[in-house]
Amino acid sequence: MQRFFDLILSGTALAILSIILLPLMLVLRLTGEGEVFFLQDRVGRGGKIFKLYKFATMLKDSPNMDTGTVTVKNDPRVLPLGRFLRKTKINELPQLINVFAGDMSVIGPRPQTQRCFDAFPAASQKEIVKVRPGLSGIGSVFFRNEEAMLNEATNVNEFYDDTVMPYKGKLEEWYVSHINIYYYFILIGATVCVVLGLNPRLLSHLFVGLPTPPKELEAWI
């Protein structure tokens, strides 16, 4: 049932949004470093690696600079147009191609690079790969301000590995154990709400039995 809605929603969205996406692709081609898409290896269902599509928002060599695949607020590697695309999440829209192709779902655990996936606890990794990764999901909703959160950390990589990813892993485990069509549509609605600026904390009552965040994240989650 979820795959059926993935096909309907992603196909419809690609058709409707083409009026925006095609001109944007031209602008990207003529600005920045001339790249339209950023393709990156991500861990998918069953632990298989697939190519994830995004609009190019950062310098091409950014994975080999500073914090690597971890992005912080006001990251100097982000291109001028890229800041707008990332803030509005428009840079994520090409992943509708991944959804239509079956690499991803509209809703699921966010697909991670191998480095970030390895930061999940082993128990979380085992559960996460049971389902297709998502364009959005419970982790995306409650970590809407992740870049700002990391910007406040003294040691970005240490905070990411020791605090952010263990809790995010628990959230994704929660989703895998509660996956159903009800939460599929609730999370689509929740995603729209947080993109429009609603505090995700106000949506927590929609999700039964969410894991409690550690004290280091209480101000953010």
Biotite code that builds the C-alpha atoms (Angstrom):
import biotite.structure as struc

atoms = struc.array([
    struc.Atom([0.000, 0.000, 0.000], chain_id="A", res_id=1, res_name="MET", atom_name="CA", element="C"),
    struc.Atom([2.805, 2.451, 0.891], chain_id="A", res_id=2, res_name="GLN", atom_name="CA", element="C"),
    struc.Atom([4.610, 1.713, -2.383], chain_id="A", res_id=3, res_name="ARG", atom_name="CA", element="C"),
    struc.Atom([1.376, 2.431, -4.268], chain_id="A", res_id=4, res_name="PHE", atom_name="CA", element="C"),
    struc.Atom([1.113, 5.872, -2.682], chain_id="A", res_id=5, res_name="PHE", atom_name="CA", element="C"),
    struc.Atom([4.849, 6.462, -3.238], chain_id="A", res_id=6, res_name="ASP", atom_name="CA", element="C"),
    struc.Atom([4.352, 5.998, -6.980], chain_id="A", res_id=7, res_name="LEU", atom_name="CA", element="C"),
    struc.Atom([1.224, 8.164, -7.131], chain_id="A", res_id=8, res_name="ILE", atom_name="CA", element="C"),
    struc.Atom([2.622, 10.992, -5.008], chain_id="A", res_id=9, res_name="LEU", atom_name="CA", element="C"),
    struc.Atom([6.129, 11.105, -6.496], chain_id="A", res_id=10, res_name="SER", atom_name="CA", element="C"),
    struc.Atom([4.884, 10.849, -10.088], chain_id="A", res_id=11, res_name="GLY", atom_name="CA", element="C"),
    struc.Atom([2.271, 13.554, -9.563], chain_id="A", res_id=12, res_name="THR", atom_name="CA", element="C"),
    struc.Atom([4.734, 15.815, -7.735], chain_id="A", res_id=13, res_name="ALA", atom_name="CA", element="C"),
    struc.Atom([7.377, 15.493, -10.472], chain_id="A", res_id=14, res_name="LEU", atom_name="CA", element="C"),
    struc.Atom([4.810, 16.390, -13.130], chain_id="A", res_id=15, res_name="ALA", atom_name="CA", element="C"),
    struc.Atom([3.423, 19.395, -11.231], chain_id="A", res_id=16, res_name="ILE", atom_name="CA", element="C"),
    struc.Atom([6.766, 20.701, -9.978], chain_id="A", res_id=17, res_name="LEU", atom_name="CA", element="C"),
    struc.Atom([8.484, 20.445, -13.349], chain_id="A", res_id=18, res_name="SER", atom_name="CA", element="C"),
    struc.Atom([7.408, 24.028, -14.031], chain_id="A", res_id=19, res_name="ILE", atom_name="CA", element="C"),
    struc.Atom([9.674, 25.056, -11.124], chain_id="A", res_id=20, res_name="ILE", atom_name="CA", element="C"),
    struc.Atom([12.348, 22.392, -11.310], chain_id="A", res_id=21, res_name="LEU", atom_name="CA", element="C"),
    struc.Atom([13.297, 22.871, -14.968], chain_id="A", res_id=22, res_name="LEU", atom_name="CA", element="C"),
    struc.Atom([14.016, 26.645, -14.690], chain_id="A", res_id=23, res_name="PRO", atom_name="CA", element="C"),
    struc.Atom([15.865, 26.019, -11.426], chain_id="A", res_id=24, res_name="LEU", atom_name="CA", element="C"),
    struc.Atom([18.055, 23.439, -13.143], chain_id="A", res_id=25, res_name="MET", atom_name="CA", element="C"),
    struc.Atom([18.971, 26.071, -15.739], chain_id="A", res_id=26, res_name="LEU", atom_name="CA", element="C"),
    struc.Atom([19.843, 28.624, -13.049], chain_id="A", res_id=27, res_name="VAL", atom_name="CA", element="C"),
    struc.Atom([22.060, 26.109, -11.251], chain_id="A", res_id=28, res_name="LEU", atom_name="CA", element="C"),
    struc.Atom([23.790, 25.299, -14.509], chain_id="A", res_id=29, res_name="ARG", atom_name="CA", element="C"),
    struc.Atom([24.616, 28.957, -15.084], chain_id="A", res_id=30, res_name="LEU", atom_name="CA", element="C"),
    struc.Atom([25.697, 29.790, -11.510], chain_id="A", res_id=31, res_name="THR", atom_name="CA", element="C"),
    struc.Atom([27.931, 28.466, -8.745], chain_id="A", res_id=32, res_name="GLY", atom_name="CA", element="C"),
    struc.Atom([30.192, 25.718, -10.056], chain_id="A", res_id=33, res_name="GLU", atom_name="CA", element="C"),
    struc.Atom([27.817, 24.862, -12.890], chain_id="A", res_id=34, res_name="GLY", atom_name="CA", element="C"),
    struc.Atom([26.585, 21.637, -11.283], chain_id="A", res_id=35, res_name="GLU", atom_name="CA", element="C"),
    struc.Atom([22.849, 20.837, -11.329], chain_id="A", res_id=36, res_name="VAL", atom_name="CA", element="C"),
    struc.Atom([22.695, 17.622, -9.330], chain_id="A", res_id=37, res_name="PHE", atom_name="CA", element="C"),
    struc.Atom([24.750, 16.293, -6.471], chain_id="A", res_id=38, res_name="PHE", atom_name="CA", element="C"),
    struc.Atom([24.792, 12.491, -6.471], chain_id="A", res_id=39, res_name="LEU", atom_name="CA", element="C"),
    struc.Atom([25.954, 10.800, -3.317], chain_id="A", res_id=40, res_name="GLN", atom_name="CA", element="C"),
    struc.Atom([26.179, 7.201, -2.146], chain_id="A", res_id=41, res_name="ASP", atom_name="CA", element="C"),
    struc.Atom([23.646, 6.489, 0.598], chain_id="A", res_id=42, res_name="ARG", atom_name="CA", element="C"),
    struc.Atom([22.749, 3.367, 2.569], chain_id="A", res_id=43, res_name="VAL", atom_name="CA", element="C"),
    struc.Atom([19.381, 1.989, 1.507], chain_id="A", res_id=44, res_name="GLY", atom_name="CA", element="C"),
    struc.Atom([17.066, -0.900, 2.237], chain_id="A", res_id=45, res_name="ARG", atom_name="CA", element="C"),
    struc.Atom([18.919, -4.090, 3.054], chain_id="A", res_id=46, res_name="GLY", atom_name="CA", element="C"),
    struc.Atom([22.121, -2.084, 3.492], chain_id="A", res_id=47, res_name="GLY", atom_name="CA", element="C"),
    struc.Atom([22.479, -1.654, -0.272], chain_id="A", res_id=48, res_name="LYS", atom_name="CA", element="C"),
    struc.Atom([24.158, 1.505, -1.565], chain_id="A", res_id=49, res_name="ILE", atom_name="CA", element="C"),
    struc.Atom([22.260, 3.712, -4.009], chain_id="A", res_id=50, res_name="PHE", atom_name="CA", element="C"),
    struc.Atom([22.821, 7.114, -5.634], chain_id="A", res_id=51, res_name="LYS", atom_name="CA", element="C"),
    struc.Atom([20.777, 9.838, -3.950], chain_id="A", res_id=52, res_name="LEU", atom_name="CA", element="C"),
    struc.Atom([19.811, 12.903, -6.006], chain_id="A", res_id=53, res_name="TYR", atom_name="CA", element="C"),
    struc.Atom([19.939, 16.438, -4.647], chain_id="A", res_id=54, res_name="LYS", atom_name="CA", element="C"),
    struc.Atom([20.277, 19.832, -6.228], chain_id="A", res_id=55, res_name="PHE", atom_name="CA", element="C"),
    struc.Atom([23.884, 20.996, -5.946], chain_id="A", res_id=56, res_name="ALA", atom_name="CA", element="C"),
    struc.Atom([24.086, 23.405, -3.006], chain_id="A", res_id=57, res_name="THR", atom_name="CA", element="C"),
    struc.Atom([27.696, 23.013, -1.840], chain_id="A", res_id=58, res_name="MET", atom_name="CA", element="C"),
    struc.Atom([31.192, 23.102, -3.259], chain_id="A", res_id=59, res_name="LEU", atom_name="CA", element="C"),
    struc.Atom([31.961, 19.902, -5.165], chain_id="A", res_id=60, res_name="LYS", atom_name="CA", element="C"),
    struc.Atom([34.854, 19.000, -2.867], chain_id="A", res_id=61, res_name="ASP", atom_name="CA", element="C"),
    struc.Atom([32.897, 19.701, 0.343], chain_id="A", res_id=62, res_name="SER", atom_name="CA", element="C"),
    struc.Atom([32.961, 16.045, 1.580], chain_id="A", res_id=63, res_name="PRO", atom_name="CA", element="C"),
    struc.Atom([36.739, 16.382, 1.845], chain_id="A", res_id=64, res_name="ASN", atom_name="CA", element="C"),
    struc.Atom([36.617, 19.730, 3.653], chain_id="A", res_id=65, res_name="MET", atom_name="CA", element="C"),
    struc.Atom([36.076, 20.764, 7.295], chain_id="A", res_id=66, res_name="ASP", atom_name="CA", element="C"),
    struc.Atom([33.305, 18.598, 8.869], chain_id="A", res_id=67, res_name="THR", atom_name="CA", element="C"),
    struc.Atom([33.002, 16.256, 5.882], chain_id="A", res_id=68, res_name="GLY", atom_name="CA", element="C"),
    struc.Atom([29.466, 14.984, 5.291], chain_id="A", res_id=69, res_name="THR", atom_name="CA", element="C"),
    struc.Atom([28.171, 16.735, 8.435], chain_id="A", res_id=70, res_name="VAL", atom_name="CA", element="C"),
    struc.Atom([26.776, 20.192, 7.593], chain_id="A", res_id=71, res_name="THR", atom_name="CA", element="C"),
    struc.Atom([26.475, 22.994, 10.156], chain_id="A", res_id=72, res_name="VAL", atom_name="CA", element="C"),
    struc.Atom([24.574, 26.272, 10.150], chain_id="A", res_id=73, res_name="LYS", atom_name="CA", element="C"),
    struc.Atom([26.201, 28.973, 7.988], chain_id="A", res_id=74, res_name="ASN", atom_name="CA", element="C"),
    struc.Atom([28.558, 26.342, 6.601], chain_id="A", res_id=75, res_name="ASP", atom_name="CA", element="C"),
    struc.Atom([31.049, 28.214, 4.360], chain_id="A", res_id=76, res_name="PRO", atom_name="CA", element="C"),
    struc.Atom([30.972, 25.370, 1.835], chain_id="A", res_id=77, res_name="ARG", atom_name="CA", element="C"),
    struc.Atom([27.342, 26.129, 0.929], chain_id="A", res_id=78, res_name="VAL", atom_name="CA", element="C"),
    struc.Atom([26.874, 28.164, -2.262], chain_id="A", res_id=79, res_name="LEU", atom_name="CA", element="C"),
    struc.Atom([24.780, 31.400, -2.148], chain_id="A", res_id=80, res_name="PRO", atom_name="CA", element="C"),
    struc.Atom([21.747, 29.929, -3.973], chain_id="A", res_id=81, res_name="LEU", atom_name="CA", element="C"),
    struc.Atom([22.299, 26.735, -2.027], chain_id="A", res_id=82, res_name="GLY", atom_name="CA", element="C"),
    struc.Atom([21.441, 28.460, 1.262], chain_id="A", res_id=83, res_name="ARG", atom_name="CA", element="C"),
    struc.Atom([17.948, 29.253, -0.012], chain_id="A", res_id=84, res_name="PHE", atom_name="CA", element="C"),
    struc.Atom([17.485, 25.782, -1.469], chain_id="A", res_id=85, res_name="LEU", atom_name="CA", element="C"),
    struc.Atom([18.559, 24.105, 1.768], chain_id="A", res_id=86, res_name="ARG", atom_name="CA", element="C"),
    struc.Atom([16.468, 26.354, 4.021], chain_id="A", res_id=87, res_name="LYS", atom_name="CA", element="C"),
    struc.Atom([13.316, 25.704, 1.988], chain_id="A", res_id=88, res_name="THR", atom_name="CA", element="C"),
    struc.Atom([14.233, 22.014, 1.423], chain_id="A", res_id=89, res_name="LYS", atom_name="CA", element="C"),
    struc.Atom([13.873, 22.533, -2.342], chain_id="A", res_id=90, res_name="ILE", atom_name="CA", element="C"),
    struc.Atom([17.292, 20.911, -2.694], chain_id="A", res_id=91, res_name="ASN", atom_name="CA", element="C"),
    struc.Atom([15.677, 17.626, -1.591], chain_id="A", res_id=92, res_name="GLU", atom_name="CA", element="C"),
    struc.Atom([13.042, 17.567, -4.358], chain_id="A", res_id=93, res_name="LEU", atom_name="CA", element="C"),
    struc.Atom([15.139, 15.608, -6.901], chain_id="A", res_id=94, res_name="PRO", atom_name="CA", element="C"),
    struc.Atom([14.863, 12.692, -4.478], chain_id="A", res_id=95, res_name="GLN", atom_name="CA", element="C"),
    struc.Atom([11.353, 12.284, -5.874], chain_id="A", res_id=96, res_name="LEU", atom_name="CA", element="C"),
    struc.Atom([13.219, 10.524, -8.693], chain_id="A", res_id=97, res_name="ILE", atom_name="CA", element="C"),
    struc.Atom([14.648, 8.096, -6.114], chain_id="A", res_id=98, res_name="ASN", atom_name="CA", element="C"),
    struc.Atom([11.155, 7.551, -4.711], chain_id="A", res_id=99, res_name="VAL", atom_name="CA", element="C"),
    struc.Atom([9.637, 6.884, -8.130], chain_id="A", res_id=100, res_name="PHE", atom_name="CA", element="C"),
    struc.Atom([12.481, 4.496, -8.976], chain_id="A", res_id=101, res_name="ALA", atom_name="CA", element="C"),
    struc.Atom([11.947, 2.545, -5.745], chain_id="A", res_id=102, res_name="GLY", atom_name="CA", element="C"),
    struc.Atom([15.204, 3.383, -3.967], chain_id="A", res_id=103, res_name="ASP", atom_name="CA", element="C"),
    struc.Atom([13.283, 5.445, -1.424], chain_id="A", res_id=104, res_name="MET", atom_name="CA", element="C"),
    struc.Atom([9.818, 6.051, -0.009], chain_id="A", res_id=105, res_name="SER", atom_name="CA", element="C"),
    struc.Atom([8.107, 9.379, 0.633], chain_id="A", res_id=106, res_name="VAL", atom_name="CA", element="C"),
    struc.Atom([8.322, 8.545, 4.359], chain_id="A", res_id=107, res_name="ILE", atom_name="CA", element="C"),
    struc.Atom([11.043, 6.538, 6.114], chain_id="A", res_id=108, res_name="GLY", atom_name="CA", element="C"),
    struc.Atom([14.377, 6.904, 7.909], chain_id="A", res_id=109, res_name="PRO", atom_name="CA", element="C"),
    struc.Atom([16.522, 9.501, 6.155], chain_id="A", res_id=110, res_name="ARG", atom_name="CA", element="C"),
    struc.Atom([19.177, 7.802, 3.980], chain_id="A", res_id=111, res_name="PRO", atom_name="CA", element="C"),
    struc.Atom([22.653, 8.335, 5.404], chain_id="A", res_id=112, res_name="GLN", atom_name="CA", element="C"),
    struc.Atom([26.142, 8.323, 3.995], chain_id="A", res_id=113, res_name="THR", atom_name="CA", element="C"),
    struc.Atom([28.156, 5.324, 5.145], chain_id="A", res_id=114, res_name="GLN", atom_name="CA", element="C"),
    struc.Atom([30.060, 7.498, 7.634], chain_id="A", res_id=115, res_name="ARG", atom_name="CA", element="C"),
    struc.Atom([26.836, 8.810, 9.188], chain_id="A", res_id=116, res_name="CYS", atom_name="CA", element="C"),
    struc.Atom([25.079, 5.442, 9.067], chain_id="A", res_id=117, res_name="PHE", atom_name="CA", element="C"),
    struc.Atom([28.004, 3.921, 10.987], chain_id="A", res_id=118, res_name="ASP", atom_name="CA", element="C"),
    struc.Atom([27.380, 6.507, 13.740], chain_id="A", res_id=119, res_name="ALA", atom_name="CA", element="C"),
    struc.Atom([24.026, 4.870, 14.493], chain_id="A", res_id=120, res_name="PHE", atom_name="CA", element="C"),
    struc.Atom([24.140, 2.265, 17.283], chain_id="A", res_id=121, res_name="PRO", atom_name="CA", element="C"),
    struc.Atom([24.256, -1.297, 15.915], chain_id="A", res_id=122, res_name="ALA", atom_name="CA", element="C"),
    struc.Atom([20.691, -1.982, 17.090], chain_id="A", res_id=123, res_name="ALA", atom_name="CA", element="C"),
    struc.Atom([19.401, 1.039, 15.166], chain_id="A", res_id=124, res_name="SER", atom_name="CA", element="C"),
    struc.Atom([21.308, 0.074, 12.027], chain_id="A", res_id=125, res_name="GLN", atom_name="CA", element="C"),
    struc.Atom([19.734, -3.381, 12.078], chain_id="A", res_id=126, res_name="LYS", atom_name="CA", element="C"),
    struc.Atom([16.208, -1.948, 12.212], chain_id="A", res_id=127, res_name="GLU", atom_name="CA", element="C"),
    struc.Atom([16.685, 0.969, 9.812], chain_id="A", res_id=128, res_name="ILE", atom_name="CA", element="C"),
    struc.Atom([17.743, -1.186, 6.856], chain_id="A", res_id=129, res_name="VAL", atom_name="CA", element="C"),
    struc.Atom([14.500, -3.184, 7.096], chain_id="A", res_id=130, res_name="LYS", atom_name="CA", element="C"),
    struc.Atom([12.596, -0.424, 5.282], chain_id="A", res_id=131, res_name="VAL", atom_name="CA", element="C"),
    struc.Atom([13.128, 1.967, 2.388], chain_id="A", res_id=132, res_name="ARG", atom_name="CA", element="C"),
    struc.Atom([14.728, 5.261, 3.416], chain_id="A", res_id=133, res_name="PRO", atom_name="CA", element="C"),
    struc.Atom([12.472, 8.290, 3.127], chain_id="A", res_id=134, res_name="GLY", atom_name="CA", element="C"),
    struc.Atom([12.295, 11.728, 1.606], chain_id="A", res_id=135, res_name="LEU", atom_name="CA", element="C"),
    struc.Atom([11.153, 12.726, 5.084], chain_id="A", res_id=136, res_name="SER", atom_name="CA", element="C"),
    struc.Atom([10.400, 10.900, 8.308], chain_id="A", res_id=137, res_name="GLY", atom_name="CA", element="C"),
    struc.Atom([10.281, 11.072, 12.074], chain_id="A", res_id=138, res_name="ILE", atom_name="CA", element="C"),
    struc.Atom([13.990, 11.920, 12.295], chain_id="A", res_id=139, res_name="GLY", atom_name="CA", element="C"),
    struc.Atom([13.631, 14.696, 9.724], chain_id="A", res_id=140, res_name="SER", atom_name="CA", element="C"),
    struc.Atom([10.688, 16.243, 11.564], chain_id="A", res_id=141, res_name="VAL", atom_name="CA", element="C"),
    struc.Atom([12.305, 16.347, 15.002], chain_id="A", res_id=142, res_name="PHE", atom_name="CA", element="C"),
    struc.Atom([15.762, 17.266, 13.721], chain_id="A", res_id=143, res_name="PHE", atom_name="CA", element="C"),
    struc.Atom([14.488, 20.067, 11.490], chain_id="A", res_id=144, res_name="ARG", atom_name="CA", element="C"),
    struc.Atom([17.074, 22.428, 13.047], chain_id="A", res_id=145, res_name="ASN", atom_name="CA", element="C"),
    struc.Atom([19.964, 19.977, 13.065], chain_id="A", res_id=146, res_name="GLU", atom_name="CA", element="C"),
    struc.Atom([22.408, 22.354, 11.375], chain_id="A", res_id=147, res_name="GLU", atom_name="CA", element="C"),
    struc.Atom([21.756, 25.071, 13.972], chain_id="A", res_id=148, res_name="ALA", atom_name="CA", element="C"),
    struc.Atom([22.019, 22.457, 16.719], chain_id="A", res_id=149, res_name="MET", atom_name="CA", element="C"),
    struc.Atom([25.426, 21.307, 15.500], chain_id="A", res_id=150, res_name="LEU", atom_name="CA", element="C"),
    struc.Atom([26.552, 24.901, 15.163], chain_id="A", res_id=151, res_name="ASN", atom_name="CA", element="C"),
    struc.Atom([26.241, 25.273, 18.948], chain_id="A", res_id=152, res_name="GLU", atom_name="CA", element="C"),
    struc.Atom([28.434, 22.240, 19.655], chain_id="A", res_id=153, res_name="ALA", atom_name="CA", element="C"),
    struc.Atom([32.016, 22.685, 20.832], chain_id="A", res_id=154, res_name="THR", atom_name="CA", element="C"),
    struc.Atom([33.113, 19.576, 18.951], chain_id="A", res_id=155, res_name="ASN", atom_name="CA", element="C"),
    struc.Atom([30.753, 19.010, 16.020], chain_id="A", res_id=156, res_name="VAL", atom_name="CA", element="C"),
    struc.Atom([31.738, 15.459, 15.094], chain_id="A", res_id=157, res_name="ASN", atom_name="CA", element="C"),
    struc.Atom([31.848, 14.259, 18.707], chain_id="A", res_id=158, res_name="GLU", atom_name="CA", element="C"),
    struc.Atom([28.422, 15.760, 19.489], chain_id="A", res_id=159, res_name="PHE", atom_name="CA", element="C"),
    struc.Atom([27.002, 14.315, 16.264], chain_id="A", res_id=160, res_name="TYR", atom_name="CA", element="C"),
    struc.Atom([28.342, 10.811, 16.901], chain_id="A", res_id=161, res_name="ASP", atom_name="CA", element="C"),
    struc.Atom([27.774, 10.590, 20.659], chain_id="A", res_id=162, res_name="ASP", atom_name="CA", element="C"),
    struc.Atom([24.509, 12.506, 21.099], chain_id="A", res_id=163, res_name="THR", atom_name="CA", element="C"),
    struc.Atom([22.631, 13.251, 17.875], chain_id="A", res_id=164, res_name="VAL", atom_name="CA", element="C"),
    struc.Atom([22.895, 9.928, 16.067], chain_id="A", res_id=165, res_name="MET", atom_name="CA", element="C"),
    struc.Atom([22.099, 7.637, 19.035], chain_id="A", res_id=166, res_name="PRO", atom_name="CA", element="C"),
    struc.Atom([18.844, 9.506, 19.663], chain_id="A", res_id=167, res_name="TYR", atom_name="CA", element="C"),
    struc.Atom([18.015, 9.859, 15.978], chain_id="A", res_id=168, res_name="LYS", atom_name="CA", element="C"),
    struc.Atom([18.572, 6.117, 15.718], chain_id="A", res_id=169, res_name="GLY", atom_name="CA", element="C"),
    struc.Atom([16.001, 5.530, 18.463], chain_id="A", res_id=170, res_name="LYS", atom_name="CA", element="C"),
    struc.Atom([13.499, 7.714, 16.602], chain_id="A", res_id=171, res_name="LEU", atom_name="CA", element="C"),
    struc.Atom([14.040, 5.729, 13.413], chain_id="A", res_id=172, res_name="GLU", atom_name="CA", element="C"),
    struc.Atom([13.676, 2.466, 15.350], chain_id="A", res_id=173, res_name="GLU", atom_name="CA", element="C"),
    struc.Atom([10.359, 3.791, 16.650], chain_id="A", res_id=174, res_name="TRP", atom_name="CA", element="C"),
    struc.Atom([9.209, 4.445, 13.096], chain_id="A", res_id=175, res_name="TYR", atom_name="CA", element="C"),
    struc.Atom([10.165, 0.973, 11.862], chain_id="A", res_id=176, res_name="VAL", atom_name="CA", element="C"),
    struc.Atom([8.225, -0.638, 14.714], chain_id="A", res_id=177, res_name="SER", atom_name="CA", element="C"),
    struc.Atom([5.173, 1.582, 14.094], chain_id="A", res_id=178, res_name="HIS", atom_name="CA", element="C"),
    struc.Atom([5.172, 1.714, 10.293], chain_id="A", res_id=179, res_name="ILE", atom_name="CA", element="C"),
    struc.Atom([1.647, 1.922, 8.866], chain_id="A", res_id=180, res_name="ASN", atom_name="CA", element="C"),
    struc.Atom([-0.342, 4.018, 6.420], chain_id="A", res_id=181, res_name="ILE", atom_name="CA", element="C"),
    struc.Atom([-1.672, 6.236, 9.245], chain_id="A", res_id=182, res_name="TYR", atom_name="CA", element="C"),
    struc.Atom([1.792, 7.442, 10.254], chain_id="A", res_id=183, res_name="TYR", atom_name="CA", element="C"),
    struc.Atom([2.747, 7.667, 6.574], chain_id="A", res_id=184, res_name="TYR", atom_name="CA", element="C"),
    struc.Atom([0.222, 10.459, 6.029], chain_id="A", res_id=185, res_name="PHE", atom_name="CA", element="C"),
    struc.Atom([0.653, 11.979, 9.502], chain_id="A", res_id=186, res_name="ILE", atom_name="CA", element="C"),
    struc.Atom([4.387, 12.380, 8.815], chain_id="A", res_id=187, res_name="LEU", atom_name="CA", element="C"),
    struc.Atom([3.728, 13.932, 5.424], chain_id="A", res_id=188, res_name="ILE", atom_name="CA", element="C"),
    struc.Atom([1.522, 16.501, 7.146], chain_id="A", res_id=189, res_name="GLY", atom_name="CA", element="C"),
    struc.Atom([4.048, 16.995, 9.961], chain_id="A", res_id=190, res_name="ALA", atom_name="CA", element="C"),
    struc.Atom([6.802, 17.606, 7.410], chain_id="A", res_id=191, res_name="THR", atom_name="CA", element="C"),
    struc.Atom([4.762, 20.341, 5.743], chain_id="A", res_id=192, res_name="VAL", atom_name="CA", element="C"),
    struc.Atom([4.103, 21.919, 9.135], chain_id="A", res_id=193, res_name="CYS", atom_name="CA", element="C"),
    struc.Atom([7.747, 22.086, 10.222], chain_id="A", res_id=194, res_name="VAL", atom_name="CA", element="C"),
    struc.Atom([8.865, 23.386, 6.804], chain_id="A", res_id=195, res_name="VAL", atom_name="CA", element="C"),
    struc.Atom([6.350, 26.204, 7.315], chain_id="A", res_id=196, res_name="LEU", atom_name="CA", element="C"),
    struc.Atom([7.922, 26.947, 10.684], chain_id="A", res_id=197, res_name="GLY", atom_name="CA", element="C"),
    struc.Atom([5.889, 25.025, 13.260], chain_id="A", res_id=198, res_name="LEU", atom_name="CA", element="C"),
    struc.Atom([7.871, 23.811, 16.271], chain_id="A", res_id=199, res_name="ASN", atom_name="CA", element="C"),
    struc.Atom([8.021, 19.988, 15.964], chain_id="A", res_id=200, res_name="PRO", atom_name="CA", element="C"),
    struc.Atom([7.527, 19.748, 19.740], chain_id="A", res_id=201, res_name="ARG", atom_name="CA", element="C"),
    struc.Atom([3.907, 20.796, 19.164], chain_id="A", res_id=202, res_name="LEU", atom_name="CA", element="C"),
    struc.Atom([3.410, 17.684, 17.021], chain_id="A", res_id=203, res_name="LEU", atom_name="CA", element="C"),
    struc.Atom([4.797, 15.149, 19.493], chain_id="A", res_id=204, res_name="SER", atom_name="CA", element="C"),
    struc.Atom([1.293, 14.218, 20.724], chain_id="A", res_id=205, res_name="HIS", atom_name="CA", element="C"),
    struc.Atom([0.584, 12.710, 17.304], chain_id="A", res_id=206, res_name="LEU", atom_name="CA", element="C"),
    struc.Atom([3.162, 9.972, 17.859], chain_id="A", res_id=207, res_name="PHE", atom_name="CA", element="C"),
    struc.Atom([2.564, 7.442, 20.617], chain_id="A", res_id=208, res_name="VAL", atom_name="CA", element="C"),
    struc.Atom([5.534, 6.209, 22.648], chain_id="A", res_id=209, res_name="GLY", atom_name="CA", element="C"),
    struc.Atom([8.321, 8.345, 21.189], chain_id="A", res_id=210, res_name="LEU", atom_name="CA", element="C"),
    struc.Atom([11.684, 7.842, 22.952], chain_id="A", res_id=211, res_name="PRO", atom_name="CA", element="C"),
    struc.Atom([12.625, 10.589, 25.401], chain_id="A", res_id=212, res_name="THR", atom_name="CA", element="C"),
    struc.Atom([15.451, 12.828, 24.142], chain_id="A", res_id=213, res_name="PRO", atom_name="CA", element="C"),
    struc.Atom([18.659, 13.139, 26.189], chain_id="A", res_id=214, res_name="PRO", atom_name="CA", element="C"),
    struc.Atom([19.039, 16.324, 28.212], chain_id="A", res_id=215, res_name="LYS", atom_name="CA", element="C"),
    struc.Atom([21.565, 17.703, 25.711], chain_id="A", res_id=216, res_name="GLU", atom_name="CA", element="C"),
    struc.Atom([18.828, 17.761, 23.054], chain_id="A", res_id=217, res_name="LEU", atom_name="CA", element="C"),
    struc.Atom([15.834, 18.822, 25.155], chain_id="A", res_id=218, res_name="GLU", atom_name="CA", element="C"),
    struc.Atom([16.090, 22.447, 24.059], chain_id="A", res_id=219, res_name="ALA", atom_name="CA", element="C"),
    struc.Atom([15.989, 21.408, 20.401], chain_id="A", res_id=220, res_name="TRP", atom_name="CA", element="C"),
    struc.Atom([13.614, 18.429, 20.250], chain_id="A", res_id=221, res_name="ILE", atom_name="CA", element="C"),
])
